[in-house]
Amino acid sequence: MTHKKKVILSKQPPLLWRYWDFVYLNDTNPIEAWYWALPEDIQDTFDTLLKNNQKTKLPQQWTGFRKYLHGGDLQKYGVWELEFKGQDGLAHRLMGIFDGAKTAIFLMGCYHKDDNYTPPNALETAAARASLYYQNPKQAKTHERTVKKDI
C-alpha cells in the first residue's frame, strides 16, 4: 500500500507596486526634499496612500490617481498625476511615470490650485526629469522609496 501525499497549493502573494524616487547624478533627491518639507500629518497621508495603493492591480485604480498629463514631453513619456489632501486643505500632487511591471518613478512633488502649480514650473520640471530618465539614463538614477507599514 502506498500513501499519496496531499499537496496544498497556496496562492502567491500579489506582486506589490514598487516606488522609486528620481535622483540626479550628484545624489540630489528632489522627491525626498519635497517629502521632508511637508508637515508631518501630510507625510503620514502620503505614506498611507502609498501603502494602500501598493496592492492595487492597476494604477488607474489607485486612490488619488488623477490623470495622465497632456502636451509635449508630459504626454510623450506618460507622466501622470496623483492627488492627496491633508489637514492643510491643499491639493498636494505627485507626478510620475511607470517603468515596467508595477514600477512607479516619482518625478515631482508640488501643490495645485485652480490652474496653478506651486512651484510654477512643476510641469516643465516633471517633463524634463522624465526626459532625462528615458533619454539620458546616465544623467539620472533612482532610489527605492520604502513603504511604511506602520502607518
C-alpha positions as CSV (number, residue, x, y, z in Angstrom):
1,M,0.0,0.0,0.0
2,T,1.4,3.4,-0.9
3,H,0.4,6.7,0.7
4,K,-0.2,9.6,-1.5
5,K,0.8,12.9,-0.1
6,K,-1.8,15.6,-0.4
7,V,-0.2,18.8,-1.8
8,I,-1.9,22.0,-0.9
9,L,-1.1,24.9,-3.3
10,S,-1.2,28.3,-1.7
11,K,-1.8,31.5,-3.5
12,Q,1.2,33.5,-4.3
13,P,1.1,36.9,-2.6
14,P,0.2,39.6,-5.0
15,L,3.0,41.5,-6.6
16,L,3.3,44.8,-4.9
17,W,3.9,48.1,-6.5
18,R,7.5,49.4,-6.0
19,Y,8.1,53.1,-5.8
20,W,11.3,54.9,-6.9
21,D,12.4,58.5,-6.5
22,F,14.1,60.3,-9.4
23,V,17.6,61.2,-8.3
24,Y,20.2,63.3,-10.0
25,L,23.7,62.0,-10.5
26,N,25.0,64.2,-7.7
27,D,22.7,62.3,-5.4
28,T,20.2,65.1,-5.0
29,N,16.8,63.5,-4.4
30,P,14.1,66.2,-5.2
31,I,11.3,63.8,-4.1
32,E,12.9,63.3,-0.7
33,A,13.5,67.0,-0.3
34,W,9.8,67.7,-1.2
35,Y,8.6,65.0,1.2
36,W,10.6,66.3,4.2
37,A,9.4,69.8,3.6
38,L,5.8,68.6,4.1
39,P,4.2,68.8,7.5
40,E,4.2,65.5,9.4
41,D,0.5,64.9,9.0
42,I,0.8,65.3,5.2
43,Q,3.7,63.0,5.2
44,D,1.5,60.4,7.0
45,T,-1.2,60.9,4.5
46,F,1.2,60.4,1.6
47,D,2.7,57.3,3.3
48,T,-0.8,55.8,3.9
49,L,-1.6,56.5,0.2
50,L,1.4,54.6,-1.0
51,K,0.8,51.7,1.4
52,N,-2.9,51.4,0.4
53,N,-2.1,51.7,-3.4
54,Q,0.7,49.2,-3.2
55,K,-1.6,46.2,-3.6
56,T,-3.8,47.8,-6.3
57,K,-3.7,45.9,-9.6
58,L,-4.0,48.8,-12.0
59,P,-2.6,52.3,-11.3
60,Q,-5.7,53.9,-12.6
61,Q,-7.5,52.3,-9.6
62,W,-5.0,53.9,-7.2
63,T,-6.6,56.2,-4.6
64,G,-5.8,59.7,-5.8
65,F,-4.8,58.8,-9.3
66,R,-6.0,61.9,-11.3
67,K,-4.9,61.5,-14.9
68,Y,-2.2,61.3,-17.5
69,L,-1.0,64.7,-18.3
70,H,-1.2,66.1,-21.9
71,G,1.1,68.1,-24.0
72,G,4.7,67.7,-25.2
73,D,7.1,65.5,-23.2
74,L,4.4,65.0,-20.5
75,Q,2.3,63.1,-22.9
76,K,5.3,61.5,-24.7
77,Y,6.6,59.9,-21.6
78,G,3.3,59.2,-20.0
79,V,3.6,61.5,-17.0
80,W,0.7,61.0,-14.6
81,E,-0.6,62.9,-11.5
82,L,-1.5,61.6,-8.1
83,E,-3.5,63.8,-5.7
84,F,-3.9,63.8,-1.9
85,K,-5.1,66.3,0.6
86,G,-4.2,66.8,4.2
87,Q,-5.4,68.8,7.1
88,D,-3.9,71.9,5.5
89,G,-6.6,71.7,2.7
90,L,-4.0,72.0,-0.1
91,A,-4.2,69.7,-3.1
92,H,-0.8,68.0,-3.0
93,R,0.3,66.4,-6.2
94,L,2.9,63.9,-7.1
95,M,3.9,63.4,-10.8
96,G,5.5,60.3,-12.0
97,I,6.0,57.7,-14.8
98,F,5.7,54.0,-15.0
99,D,8.6,51.8,-16.0
100,G,7.9,48.1,-16.1
101,A,5.6,45.9,-14.2
102,K,4.3,47.6,-11.1
103,T,7.1,50.1,-11.0
104,A,6.4,53.8,-10.5
105,I,9.1,56.5,-10.7
106,F,8.3,59.7,-8.8
107,L,9.4,62.8,-10.6
108,M,8.0,65.9,-9.0
109,G,6.0,66.9,-5.8
110,C,4.0,70.1,-5.8
111,Y,0.7,71.8,-4.9
112,H,-2.1,72.6,-7.2
113,K,-5.0,75.1,-7.0
114,D,-7.2,76.1,-9.9
115,D,-4.9,76.1,-12.9
116,N,-1.8,77.0,-10.9
117,Y,1.0,74.7,-9.7
118,T,3.5,75.6,-7.0
119,P,6.2,75.7,-7.9
120,P,5.1,77.3,-11.2
121,N,7.5,75.2,-13.3
122,A,6.3,71.9,-11.9
123,L,5.0,70.5,-15.2
124,E,8.2,71.6,-17.1
125,T,10.3,70.0,-14.3
126,A,8.4,66.7,-14.4
127,A,8.8,66.6,-18.2
128,A,12.5,67.4,-18.0
129,R,13.1,64.7,-15.4
130,A,11.1,62.1,-17.5
131,S,13.2,63.0,-20.5
132,L,16.4,62.6,-18.5
133,Y,15.2,59.3,-17.2
134,Y,14.3,57.9,-20.6
135,Q,16.7,59.7,-23.0
136,N,19.8,60.2,-20.9
137,P,19.8,57.4,-18.3
138,K,23.5,58.3,-17.5
139,Q,22.2,61.6,-16.2
140,A,19.7,60.3,-13.8
141,K,19.2,57.4,-11.4
142,T,16.6,56.2,-8.9
143,H,16.3,55.4,-5.2
144,E,13.7,53.0,-3.9
145,R,11.2,54.5,-1.6
146,T,10.4,52.4,1.4
147,V,6.7,52.0,2.1
148,K,6.0,52.5,5.8
149,K,3.9,49.6,7.1
150,D,3.2,51.0,10.5
151,I,1.1,54.0,9.4
